[in-house]
Amino acid sequence: MFRLGIQAKPFIKWAGGKQSLANQLIPFFPTDYDRYFEPFVGGGSLFFTLCPEIAVINDHNRWLIDTYRAVRDNWQQVAEILDKLPNTKEDYLRIRSQNPYELSFEARAAHFIYLNKTCFRGLFRVNRKGQFNVPYGAYDRRYYDPENLESVSSSLAHTTILAGDFELALAGVSNRDFVYLDPPYYKLGGHSDFNRYTENQFRETEHFRLASLCRDLDSRGVRWAVSNSNTEFVRHLYQGFHFHEVSARREINLKSQNRNILELLITNYD
C-alpha cells in the first residue's frame, strides 16, 4: 500500500498546493485500497506525503507532467542542467522566452523547475496561447535539493504518469481504488480565483462535469475525496455527500487578511 523509507517532498511550488494541509486531509482518507489516483496532481503534496506503492497521477499541464517524467527517469541529468542555469533577470527572461518543446526532455524539465523557483511568488501562469508569462522574482535561493530530487524519482518509480483530461485519467479505476481530486477551485473572488495553469481555464461547466463523474464513481463503489472552495455552488453540486471543513491559508492572496479561509473536503464515504 505505502512505501517506507522514502521521504520525498514537493520539488515545485504550486498555487493551491496542499503541503500545509496534508496532515489535516490524510486522516480522512481510507487506507485499504489497491491504487491511488490523483487526476489533478499539481505540485503533488498529497502524493509525496502518502507515497503510495501503486499510483496513477495526471495533470492537464503537459509541461508539468513532462517534468515529473524526466525527474523519474533521469533526475541526475535534470540536476546537471539546473546547475548551469544562472539566476539573473536577463537569463530568466531568456529562458522564459524559449519554447520548451524545442528542448531535450531533461532540459525542458530543468527549465520548468528553474522558472518555478525564480519567478514571482512561484506562480505558474500562462496566457491564452499557453506561454509562460510570470515576471522575474529576484529570489536568492537554490533551485532544488539533490537528495530530495532523488527521493522524488524513487517515489515515482512505479507510478503511471498521464497528461490530459481528468476524466480520461480515471479510465480503469475500480472499487478497490481510491481517488483524490484537487481541481482548480470554484471562484471565491479576488486573487484566490487564479486558475490559469493551462491555456484552457477550469470553469463552471468543468465543475459540473467533475461532480457528475464523482456521482458515477460513487454508483460504482469507488471511494473518492474532493477538495474545493466552501461555497453554496460547491455544496449544491455535491449534495448528499459528506462535507468536512478544513482551515487553510492561501499565501498567493495579496491581501494578508484574506489568506485564512475554510475549504471543503467532500467524501462519498464515512
ROZA-386912 format. One line per 2 residues: number of its first residue (from 1); for each residue x negated, y negated, z of N, C-alpha, C. Coordinates in nm, 3 decimals. Atoms other than C-alpha are relative to their C-alpha. Layout:
# residues N
NUM> X,Y,Z,X,Y,Z,X,Y,Z; ...
***
This chain:
# residues 270
1> -0.083,0.121,0.000,0.000,0.000,0.000,-0.087,-0.126,0.000; 0.087,0.116,-0.010,-0.255,-0.257,0.118,-0.144,0.046,0.008
3> 0.142,-0.033,-0.004,-0.631,-0.256,0.073,-0.068,-0.071,0.116; 0.071,0.055,-0.114,-0.852,-0.307,0.376,-0.140,-0.041,-0.041
5> 0.139,0.038,0.023,-1.187,-0.482,0.381,-0.021,-0.108,-0.106; 0.012,0.107,0.099,-1.114,-0.739,0.108,0.067,-0.125,0.056
7> -0.049,0.124,-0.060,-1.076,-1.095,0.240,-0.003,-0.114,-0.101; -0.001,0.103,0.104,-1.017,-1.291,-0.079,0.095,-0.113,0.036
9> -0.085,0.118,-0.017,-0.874,-1.643,-0.068,0.023,-0.062,-0.137; -0.022,0.067,0.128,-0.724,-1.852,-0.348,-0.125,-0.078,-0.042
11> 0.120,0.068,0.049,-1.004,-1.989,-0.567,0.033,-0.127,-0.076; -0.044,0.126,0.059,-0.798,-2.274,-0.713,0.107,-0.062,0.090
13> -0.108,0.068,-0.069,-0.564,-2.536,-0.571,0.118,-0.009,-0.094; -0.117,-0.001,0.085,-0.206,-2.524,-0.695,0.114,-0.072,0.068
15> -0.115,0.071,-0.056,0.087,-2.758,-0.643,0.108,0.099,0.042; -0.099,-0.094,-0.051,0.341,-2.577,-0.427,-0.061,0.129,0.052
17> 0.068,-0.120,-0.048,0.078,-2.323,-0.316,0.045,0.037,0.141; -0.055,-0.051,-0.126,0.171,-2.106,-0.018,-0.106,0.040,0.103
19> 0.105,-0.042,-0.092,-0.163,-2.073,0.161,0.034,-0.033,0.145; -0.033,0.040,-0.136,-0.042,-2.266,0.466,0.128,0.067,0.052
21> -0.126,-0.062,-0.039,0.290,-2.079,0.466,-0.006,0.153,0.005; 0.008,-0.146,0.013,0.166,-1.723,0.416,0.038,0.071,0.130
23> -0.027,-0.067,-0.128,0.181,-1.634,0.786,0.145,-0.015,0.044; -0.143,0.012,-0.028,0.540,-1.761,0.804,0.084,0.090,-0.090
25> -0.079,-0.073,0.098,0.659,-1.582,0.491,-0.016,0.152,0.009; 0.028,-0.143,0.007,0.492,-1.241,0.510,0.078,0.083,0.103
27> -0.082,-0.079,-0.093,0.676,-1.129,0.829,0.140,0.032,-0.052; -0.131,-0.029,0.058,0.996,-1.145,0.621,-0.009,0.106,-0.110
29> 0.016,-0.093,0.111,0.850,-0.911,0.357,0.006,0.145,0.049; 0.007,-0.142,-0.035,0.905,-0.533,0.360,-0.143,0.051,-0.012
31> 0.134,-0.060,0.009,0.600,-0.310,0.398,0.001,0.135,-0.070; -0.011,-0.134,0.058,0.730,0.014,0.248,0.039,-0.007,-0.148
33> -0.029,0.006,0.143,0.707,-0.044,-0.127,-0.119,0.054,-0.078; 0.105,-0.058,0.085,0.509,0.104,-0.414,-0.083,-0.108,-0.069
35> 0.070,0.105,0.074,0.424,-0.202,-0.625,0.050,-0.138,0.042; -0.032,0.138,-0.031,0.414,-0.574,-0.555,0.004,-0.079,-0.130
37> -0.016,0.082,0.120,0.544,-0.806,-0.830,0.005,-0.147,0.040; -0.007,0.144,-0.022,0.480,-1.181,-0.839,0.000,-0.070,-0.136
39> -0.010,0.056,0.136,0.609,-1.337,-1.165,-0.041,-0.146,-0.014; 0.047,0.140,0.003,0.510,-1.697,-1.069,-0.124,-0.008,0.091
41> 0.111,-0.019,-0.094,0.166,-1.628,-0.925,-0.070,-0.130,0.038; 0.066,0.126,-0.035,0.021,-1.982,-0.943,-0.138,0.023,0.059
43> 0.129,-0.016,-0.066,-0.271,-2.001,-0.700,-0.020,0.132,0.071; 0.012,-0.136,-0.053,-0.197,-1.654,-0.565,-0.015,0.013,0.150
45> 0.019,-0.005,-0.145,-0.187,-1.735,-0.193,0.059,0.124,0.065; -0.065,-0.117,-0.058,0.060,-1.461,-0.106,-0.066,0.129,-0.048
47> 0.067,-0.119,0.055,-0.107,-1.208,-0.335,-0.130,0.027,0.072; 0.130,-0.022,-0.063,-0.451,-1.261,-0.183,0.014,0.029,0.149
49> -0.022,-0.030,-0.141,-0.315,-1.258,0.172,0.045,0.145,0.019; -0.050,-0.137,-0.009,-0.128,-0.933,0.116,-0.102,0.102,-0.048
51> 0.096,-0.090,0.065,-0.397,-0.775,-0.104,0.064,0.136,-0.027; -0.068,-0.126,0.026,-0.158,-0.508,-0.236,-0.085,0.095,-0.083
53> 0.079,-0.100,0.073,-0.306,-0.185,-0.368,0.039,0.005,-0.147; -0.050,-0.001,0.138,-0.088,-0.189,-0.682,0.089,-0.122,-0.018
55> -0.075,0.123,0.017,0.047,-0.516,-0.818,0.012,-0.037,-0.147; -0.019,0.062,0.131,0.180,-0.695,-1.124,0.018,-0.149,0.025
57> -0.013,0.145,-0.015,0.119,-1.070,-1.137,0.016,-0.063,-0.138; -0.033,0.065,0.127,0.231,-1.313,-1.405,0.010,-0.150,0.022
59> -0.029,0.143,0.000,0.247,-1.680,-1.489,0.020,-0.043,-0.145; -0.023,0.051,0.135,0.369,-1.879,-1.788,-0.117,-0.083,-0.050
61> 0.116,0.080,0.035,0.047,-2.081,-1.780,-0.110,0.095,-0.051; 0.093,-0.094,0.062,-0.174,-1.889,-2.023,-0.145,-0.024,0.044
63> 0.136,0.033,-0.039,-0.495,-2.073,-1.929,-0.029,0.051,0.142; 0.013,-0.052,-0.135,-0.440,-1.986,-1.563,-0.019,0.151,-0.001
65> 0.007,-0.146,0.005,-0.383,-1.619,-1.646,-0.131,0.047,-0.063; 0.130,-0.034,0.058,-0.690,-1.607,-1.870,-0.111,-0.014,0.104
67> 0.099,0.020,-0.105,-0.885,-1.739,-1.571,0.001,0.117,0.097; -0.010,-0.119,-0.086,-0.757,-1.459,-1.348,-0.067,0.120,-0.066
69> 0.056,-0.116,0.070,-0.853,-1.202,-1.609,-0.152,-0.009,-0.011; 0.145,0.017,0.013,-1.201,-1.347,-1.663,-0.070,0.022,0.133
71> 0.059,-0.019,-0.133,-1.272,-1.357,-1.289,0.005,0.147,0.038; -0.009,-0.143,-0.030,-1.150,-1.000,-1.252,-0.106,0.080,-0.075
73> 0.085,-0.083,0.086,-1.357,-0.867,-1.541,-0.147,-0.039,0.000; 0.139,0.043,0.008,-1.675,-1.078,-1.523,-0.021,-0.127,0.082
75> 0.010,0.119,-0.085,-1.686,-1.314,-1.226,-0.141,-0.058,0.000; 0.137,0.051,-0.002,-2.066,-1.337,-1.239,-0.026,-0.096,-0.115
77> 0.020,0.087,0.115,-2.062,-1.487,-1.588,0.076,-0.132,0.017; -0.077,0.122,-0.028,-1.789,-1.733,-1.487,-0.078,-0.088,0.097
79> 0.077,0.075,-0.099,-2.004,-1.835,-1.188,-0.122,-0.066,-0.063; 0.119,0.055,0.065,-2.314,-1.884,-1.404,0.034,-0.124,-0.084
81> -0.041,0.115,0.080,-2.126,-2.120,-1.635,0.038,-0.117,0.091; -0.038,0.104,-0.095,-1.980,-2.312,-1.340,-0.123,-0.072,0.056
83> 0.121,0.057,-0.057,-2.330,-2.365,-1.202,-0.065,-0.104,-0.091; 0.062,0.089,0.098,-2.423,-2.555,-1.519,0.087,-0.121,-0.034
85> -0.091,0.110,0.032,-2.129,-2.799,-1.521,-0.020,-0.115,0.098; 0.026,0.114,-0.089,-2.221,-3.145,-1.380,0.130,-0.068,0.045
87> -0.117,0.068,-0.055,-1.977,-3.332,-1.158,-0.016,-0.151,-0.013; -0.002,0.145,0.026,-1.968,-3.676,-1.318,0.127,-0.031,-0.079
89> -0.120,0.038,0.073,-1.680,-3.871,-1.467,-0.016,0.023,-0.150; 0.026,-0.015,0.144,-1.841,-3.866,-1.812,0.009,0.148,-0.040
91> -0.005,-0.144,0.031,-1.888,-3.488,-1.802,0.141,0.054,0.018; -0.138,-0.042,-0.022,-1.540,-3.441,-1.660,0.086,-0.030,-0.122
93> -0.082,0.039,0.115,-1.380,-3.633,-1.947,-0.039,0.078,-0.125; 0.046,-0.079,0.114,-1.593,-3.446,-2.199,0.056,0.142,0.007
95> -0.050,-0.137,-0.017,-1.495,-3.106,-2.058,0.153,0.003,-0.012; -0.146,0.006,0.009,-1.131,-3.210,-2.022,0.048,-0.008,-0.144
97> -0.041,0.021,0.139,-1.117,-3.306,-2.391,-0.019,0.124,-0.087; 0.025,-0.120,0.080,-1.235,-2.964,-2.509,0.122,0.091,-0.004
99> -0.106,-0.099,0.014,-0.987,-2.711,-2.642,-0.046,0.130,0.065; 0.048,-0.121,-0.069,-1.016,-2.415,-2.400,0.001,0.124,-0.089
101> -0.011,-0.119,0.086,-0.919,-2.172,-2.676,-0.101,0.002,-0.113; 0.116,-0.004,0.089,-1.226,-2.264,-2.874,-0.124,0.046,0.075
103> 0.110,-0.043,-0.085,-1.444,-2.140,-2.587,0.004,0.151,0.020; 0.002,-0.141,-0.037,-1.553,-1.795,-2.479,0.097,0.022,0.116
105> -0.095,-0.034,-0.106,-1.325,-1.615,-2.233,-0.050,-0.049,0.135; 0.057,0.039,-0.128,-1.561,-1.678,-1.940,-0.014,-0.152,0.012
107> 0.012,0.146,-0.003,-1.626,-2.043,-2.034,0.137,-0.065,0.019; -0.137,0.051,-0.016,-1.252,-2.102,-2.060,0.040,0.003,0.147
109> -0.031,-0.013,-0.143,-1.212,-1.976,-1.702,-0.081,-0.097,0.084; 0.086,0.092,-0.075,-1.508,-2.177,-1.576,0.049,-0.143,-0.013
111> -0.051,0.136,0.019,-1.365,-2.495,-1.727,0.129,-0.022,0.079; -0.123,0.011,-0.077,-1.028,-2.427,-1.565,-0.032,-0.026,0.147
113> 0.037,0.015,-0.141,-1.188,-2.388,-1.221,-0.067,-0.135,0.024; 0.070,0.129,-0.011,-1.415,-2.690,-1.275,0.099,-0.116,0.002
115> -0.097,0.109,0.008,-1.127,-2.917,-1.377,0.090,-0.002,0.123; -0.085,-0.010,-0.117,-0.915,-2.792,-1.089,-0.069,-0.056,0.125
117> 0.074,0.044,-0.118,-1.188,-2.871,-0.837,-0.045,-0.146,-0.007; 0.050,0.137,0.014,-1.287,-3.211,-0.978,0.107,-0.100,-0.040
119> -0.104,0.094,0.040,-0.957,-3.359,-1.097,0.068,-0.061,0.122; -0.068,0.072,-0.107,-0.743,-3.595,-0.889,0.097,0.091,0.075
121> -0.086,-0.079,-0.090,-0.585,-3.407,-0.594,0.016,0.145,-0.041; -0.009,-0.139,0.040,-0.648,-3.071,-0.761,0.129,0.035,-0.070
123> -0.131,-0.018,0.064,-0.331,-3.114,-0.965,-0.016,0.052,-0.142; -0.001,-0.046,0.138,-0.278,-2.906,-1.278,0.124,-0.057,-0.067
125> -0.111,0.065,0.070,-0.065,-3.113,-1.516,-0.036,-0.009,-0.147; 0.022,0.011,0.144,-0.026,-3.107,-1.892,0.107,-0.091,-0.061
127> -0.099,0.080,0.071,0.150,-3.331,-2.143,0.089,0.093,-0.084; -0.094,-0.082,0.076,0.420,-3.215,-2.384,-0.068,0.085,-0.106
129> 0.077,-0.081,0.096,0.151,-3.081,-2.617,-0.080,0.110,0.070; 0.071,-0.101,-0.076,0.016,-2.862,-2.338,-0.145,-0.035,0.030
131> 0.138,0.043,-0.023,-0.303,-3.069,-2.299,-0.018,-0.049,0.143; 0.030,0.040,-0.137,-0.455,-3.111,-1.953,-0.032,-0.149,0.002
133> 0.015,0.145,0.004,-0.437,-3.481,-1.865,-0.014,-0.066,0.137; 0.017,0.057,-0.135,-0.519,-3.531,-1.495,-0.130,-0.081,0.005
135> 0.122,0.080,-0.008,-0.771,-3.811,-1.419,-0.105,0.061,0.093; 0.113,-0.045,-0.081,-1.109,-3.757,-1.254,0.023,-0.032,0.147
137> -0.023,0.020,-0.142,-1.104,-3.718,-0.877,-0.118,-0.050,0.080; 0.121,0.048,-0.068,-1.464,-3.807,-0.785,-0.020,0.068,0.135
139> 0.020,-0.075,-0.123,-1.488,-3.531,-0.522,-0.139,0.063,0.000; 0.133,-0.058,-0.015,-1.828,-3.421,-0.394,0.013,0.132,0.076
141> -0.016,-0.131,-0.062,-1.770,-3.051,-0.327,-0.033,0.108,-0.102; 0.035,-0.107,0.092,-1.873,-2.721,-0.473,0.125,0.054,-0.068
143> -0.113,-0.046,0.081,-1.654,-2.563,-0.739,0.053,0.136,0.045; -0.043,-0.134,-0.036,-1.646,-2.214,-0.596,-0.092,0.057,0.108
145> 0.076,-0.075,-0.099,-1.766,-1.977,-0.323,-0.034,0.134,-0.063; 0.036,-0.125,0.069,-1.965,-1.688,-0.479,0.055,0.125,0.068
147> -0.051,-0.117,-0.070,-1.866,-1.441,-0.208,0.151,0.014,-0.018; -0.144,-0.007,0.018,-1.501,-1.532,-0.240,0.037,0.039,-0.143
149> -0.030,-0.034,0.139,-1.507,-1.513,-0.621,-0.021,0.149,-0.023; 0.021,-0.146,0.010,-1.649,-1.161,-0.591,0.115,0.075,0.066
151> -0.113,-0.064,-0.069,-1.374,-1.071,-0.342,0.128,-0.012,-0.083; -0.116,0.018,0.090,-1.112,-1.216,-0.579,-0.005,0.104,-0.110
153> 0.016,-0.099,0.106,-1.250,-0.995,-0.855,0.037,0.139,0.049; -0.031,-0.132,-0.057,-1.227,-0.689,-0.629,0.149,0.016,0.027
155> -0.142,-0.009,-0.032,-0.873,-0.770,-0.520,0.087,0.012,-0.125; -0.075,-0.007,0.127,-0.765,-0.796,-0.885,-0.030,0.126,-0.080
157> 0.052,-0.114,0.078,-0.938,-0.473,-0.992,0.110,0.092,-0.052; -0.106,-0.093,0.040,-0.621,-0.263,-1.005,0.134,-0.073,-0.019
159> -0.120,0.082,0.018,-0.377,-0.544,-1.080,0.029,-0.021,-0.148; -0.044,0.033,0.135,-0.179,-0.581,-1.401,0.025,-0.150,-0.006
161> -0.009,0.145,0.009,-0.211,-0.946,-1.509,0.067,-0.037,-0.132; -0.080,0.033,0.119,0.051,-1.080,-1.751,0.014,-0.151,-0.017
163> -0.025,0.141,0.031,0.114,-1.413,-1.921,0.129,-0.010,-0.079; -0.124,0.013,0.074,0.468,-1.503,-2.018,0.118,-0.032,0.090
165> -0.125,0.030,-0.070,0.828,-1.537,-1.906,0.017,0.088,0.123; -0.016,-0.074,-0.125,0.918,-1.431,-1.553,0.088,0.124,-0.017
167> -0.090,-0.114,0.019,1.195,-1.202,-1.676,-0.072,0.118,-0.064; 0.076,-0.106,0.066,0.964,-1.007,-1.905,-0.102,0.063,0.095
169> 0.099,-0.052,-0.095,0.715,-0.970,-1.619,0.058,0.107,0.091; -0.064,-0.097,-0.089,0.969,-0.760,-1.431,0.052,0.122,-0.074
171> -0.039,-0.119,0.075,1.022,-0.503,-1.704,-0.061,0.123,0.068; 0.049,-0.123,-0.062,0.994,-0.160,-1.547,0.000,-0.001,0.152
173> -0.007,0.003,-0.145,1.045,-0.274,-1.187,0.103,0.101,0.049; -0.091,-0.102,-0.052,1.212,-0.007,-0.973,0.041,-0.032,0.143
175> -0.048,0.024,-0.136,1.393,0.016,-0.641,-0.101,0.042,0.106; 0.109,-0.030,-0.094,1.066,0.134,-0.484,-0.101,-0.116,0.004
177> 0.092,0.113,0.009,0.900,-0.202,-0.563,0.055,-0.119,0.079; -0.041,0.125,-0.064,0.909,-0.547,-0.403,-0.042,-0.117,-0.087
179> 0.023,0.115,0.087,0.933,-0.878,-0.590,0.003,-0.128,0.083; 0.000,0.133,-0.060,0.829,-1.220,-0.459,0.001,-0.103,-0.111
181> -0.018,0.101,0.103,0.944,-1.516,-0.669,-0.019,-0.139,0.057; 0.030,0.135,-0.046,0.800,-1.864,-0.624,0.002,-0.095,-0.119
183> -0.010,0.084,0.120,0.931,-2.073,-0.916,-0.026,-0.146,0.032; -0.002,0.145,-0.025,0.887,-2.448,-0.961,0.131,-0.036,0.070
185> -0.117,0.024,-0.083,1.129,-2.582,-0.700,0.103,-0.088,-0.070; -0.107,0.088,0.046,1.466,-2.735,-0.777,-0.024,-0.139,0.059
187> 0.036,0.139,-0.033,1.439,-3.113,-0.760,0.054,-0.047,0.135; -0.036,0.068,-0.124,1.440,-3.300,-0.431,0.000,-0.150,-0.019
189> 0.017,0.143,0.023,1.340,-3.640,-0.567,-0.143,-0.041,0.028; 0.135,0.050,-0.021,1.009,-3.820,-0.597,-0.105,0.097,-0.050
191> 0.114,-0.078,0.046,0.669,-3.653,-0.634,0.018,0.148,0.028; -0.021,-0.140,-0.029,0.796,-3.326,-0.487,0.064,0.073,-0.117
193> -0.065,-0.061,0.114,0.972,-3.267,-0.819,-0.098,0.042,-0.109; 0.097,-0.032,0.103,0.648,-3.203,-1.008,0.019,0.143,-0.051
195> -0.008,-0.135,0.057,0.684,-2.910,-1.250,-0.062,0.008,-0.138; 0.062,0.000,0.132,0.466,-2.991,-1.549,-0.126,0.088,0.003
197> 0.110,-0.094,0.000,0.249,-2.677,-1.525,-0.031,0.049,-0.142; 0.015,-0.038,0.140,0.302,-2.595,-1.893,0.073,-0.105,-0.083
199> -0.068,0.097,0.086,0.437,-2.782,-2.195,0.152,0.008,0.014; -0.144,-0.017,-0.021,0.784,-2.647,-2.101,0.033,-0.014,0.148
201> -0.036,0.018,-0.140,0.944,-2.769,-1.778,0.103,0.104,0.044; -0.093,-0.096,-0.059,1.147,-2.549,-1.542,0.123,-0.077,0.046
203> -0.118,0.082,-0.025,1.496,-2.698,-1.548,0.114,0.082,0.059; -0.113,-0.068,-0.063,1.842,-2.611,-1.410,0.036,0.130,-0.069
205> -0.036,-0.122,0.072,1.909,-2.358,-1.684,-0.092,0.116,0.039; 0.093,-0.105,-0.040,1.596,-2.168,-1.578,0.032,0.049,0.141
207> -0.040,-0.042,-0.135,1.711,-2.169,-1.215,0.123,0.090,-0.006; -0.117,-0.086,0.016,2.046,-2.024,-1.324,-0.042,0.139,-0.050
209> 0.045,-0.128,0.056,1.866,-1.756,-1.525,-0.074,0.083,0.105; 0.072,-0.071,-0.106,1.642,-1.669,-1.231,0.097,0.059,0.101
211> -0.099,-0.049,-0.097,1.937,-1.640,-0.992,0.078,0.118,-0.058; -0.070,-0.110,0.066,2.119,-1.419,-1.244,-0.087,0.126,-0.001
213> 0.091,-0.113,-0.003,1.812,-1.197,-1.269,-0.006,0.061,0.139; 0.004,-0.050,-0.137,1.799,-1.170,-0.889,0.124,0.082,0.034
215> -0.122,-0.077,-0.025,2.160,-1.056,-0.879,-0.004,0.134,-0.074; 0.015,-0.126,0.072,2.083,-0.795,-1.143,-0.095,0.093,0.075
217> 0.094,-0.082,-0.077,1.782,-0.673,-0.944,0.067,0.056,0.125; -0.069,-0.043,-0.121,1.998,-0.657,-0.632,0.095,0.117,-0.030
219> -0.094,-0.108,0.037,2.255,-0.441,-0.812,-0.073,0.131,-0.028; 0.081,-0.118,0.028,1.971,-0.200,-0.898,-0.080,0.045,0.122
221> 0.066,-0.040,-0.123,1.846,-0.181,-0.540,-0.142,-0.048,0.014; 0.136,0.055,-0.008,1.528,-0.383,-0.599,-0.003,-0.112,0.105
223> 0.011,0.103,-0.103,1.425,-0.587,-0.296,-0.083,-0.118,-0.051; 0.070,0.120,0.043,1.319,-0.946,-0.358,0.011,-0.111,0.103
225> -0.002,0.123,-0.080,1.239,-1.274,-0.184,-0.031,-0.116,-0.094; 0.017,0.118,0.084,1.264,-1.619,-0.345,-0.028,-0.120,0.088
227> 0.025,0.129,-0.065,1.109,-1.945,-0.225,0.057,-0.110,-0.087; -0.053,0.113,0.076,1.284,-2.267,-0.325,0.033,-0.114,0.096
229> -0.032,0.117,-0.082,1.394,-2.608,-0.204,0.130,0.023,0.078; -0.117,-0.012,-0.086,1.651,-2.642,0.072,0.107,-0.098,-0.047
231> -0.101,0.087,0.060,1.931,-2.791,-0.141,0.131,0.077,-0.016; -0.131,-0.063,0.020,2.301,-2.726,-0.188,0.003,0.077,-0.132
233> 0.005,-0.069,0.129,2.232,-2.632,-0.550,-0.059,0.139,0.016; 0.066,-0.130,-0.018,1.994,-2.353,-0.447,0.086,0.091,0.088
235> -0.085,-0.082,-0.087,2.222,-2.235,-0.166,0.121,0.054,-0.075; -0.113,-0.047,0.081,2.509,-2.215,-0.412,-0.043,0.112,-0.096
237> 0.049,-0.101,0.094,2.302,-2.019,-0.665,-0.015,0.137,0.066; 0.030,-0.127,-0.068,2.211,-1.755,-0.405,0.100,0.031,0.111
239> -0.105,-0.025,-0.099,2.537,-1.750,-0.213,0.022,0.150,0.017; -0.021,-0.141,-0.030,2.589,-1.417,-0.040,-0.127,0.072,0.043
241> 0.127,-0.060,-0.042,2.220,-1.351,0.027,-0.045,-0.065,0.132; 0.048,0.046,-0.130,2.010,-1.426,0.336,-0.092,-0.122,-0.017
243> 0.078,0.124,0.007,1.866,-1.777,0.390,-0.084,-0.015,0.127; 0.092,0.023,-0.111,1.562,-1.841,0.608,-0.067,-0.135,-0.022
245> 0.062,0.131,0.012,1.444,-2.198,0.669,-0.145,0.007,0.046; 0.144,-0.005,-0.026,1.067,-2.243,0.660,-0.054,-0.144,0.002
247> 0.059,0.133,-0.011,0.883,-2.554,0.777,-0.126,-0.007,-0.084; 0.113,0.011,0.093,0.637,-2.672,0.511,-0.052,-0.142,-0.002
249> 0.061,0.132,0.018,0.403,-2.959,0.440,-0.055,-0.006,-0.141; 0.040,0.014,0.139,0.352,-3.078,0.084,-0.096,-0.118,-0.016
251> 0.102,0.104,0.008,0.023,-3.270,0.051,0.005,-0.076,-0.132; -0.006,0.067,0.130,0.100,-3.360,-0.312,0.086,-0.125,0.006
253> -0.085,0.118,-0.012,0.361,-3.611,-0.194,-0.084,-0.119,0.045; 0.083,0.116,-0.029,0.200,-3.955,-0.194,0.044,-0.074,0.126
255> -0.050,0.064,-0.121,0.418,-4.075,0.095,-0.012,0.099,0.116; 0.029,-0.096,-0.106,0.288,-3.908,0.412,0.122,0.035,0.083
257> -0.118,-0.028,-0.081,0.621,-3.939,0.594,0.094,0.099,-0.067; -0.086,-0.093,0.072,0.783,-3.723,0.324,-0.067,0.136,-0.023
259> 0.072,-0.124,0.024,0.530,-3.440,0.340,0.055,0.117,0.080; -0.055,-0.107,-0.082,0.701,-3.241,0.618,0.145,0.026,-0.040
261> -0.133,-0.033,0.050,1.005,-3.062,0.478,0.038,0.142,0.042; -0.047,-0.137,-0.018,1.217,-2.750,0.522,0.025,0.061,-0.135
263> -0.023,-0.075,0.123,1.209,-2.497,0.243,0.085,0.123,0.032; -0.077,-0.122,-0.018,1.415,-2.185,0.188,-0.077,0.122,-0.047
265> 0.038,-0.133,0.047,1.309,-1.823,0.170,0.129,0.079,-0.005; -0.126,-0.073,0.021,1.601,-1.624,0.027,-0.034,0.146,-0.024
267> 0.025,-0.144,0.017,1.610,-1.245,0.055,0.131,0.073,-0.024; -0.119,-0.083,0.022,1.850,-0.973,-0.056,0.001,0.120,0.093
269> 0.007,-0.107,-0.101,1.769,-0.755,0.246,-0.009,-0.065,0.137; 0.005,0.053,-0.138,1.788,-0.799,0.624,-0.144,-0.004,0.050
***
